[in-house]
Amino acid sequence: MTPERPTDDEGEQAAATWARTGQPRPAAAARETIPSDPQALAEDIERTRQQLGDPVEALAAKVDVGAQARSKAAEMKTRAAGAAGTAADRITAKAADLRHQLPGKTTGLTKAVAAGRAKARQITPAPAQQAAARGARTVRERPGEYAAAAIVLLLIGWLLGRMGRR
């Protein structure tokens, strides 16, 4: 079913449109459907505006690079927030798992340290143990003096280390 070729007084323009598109010129088609009643004409205009409004808005949205960038940024922000939430959930679950494992691990470490102390006492001669006990007692009695001495020794070591690098 093809439309009939226009042959009325529209002339060469209508023929050119027909040849190019195979359709009658849109103005000719519109002229045939224009209502003569002003109220009907106003309703027809409003209907046409509504029909054209959606495609025009869609076209404007495609052309608006700023709006597209904002939309993409919002989408990426949402995705990042979702990924951050997922990561936080995983970290929280792993932390809870480690919290449950920690008491068992510390018990094993405490036992290993105690065994190491016992072994050190066995192999350390008695005079060395007595000297170490005297030194610990002296430090407990005057902690400020020994802390100051330790700081001075650390500074001297640091300075010697810097001089050796030159």
Salt bridges, closest charged atoms under 4 A:
GLU10 OE1 - ARG25 NE 3.88
ASP44 OD1 - ARG47 NH2 3.37
GLU145 OE1 - ARG142 NH1 3.74
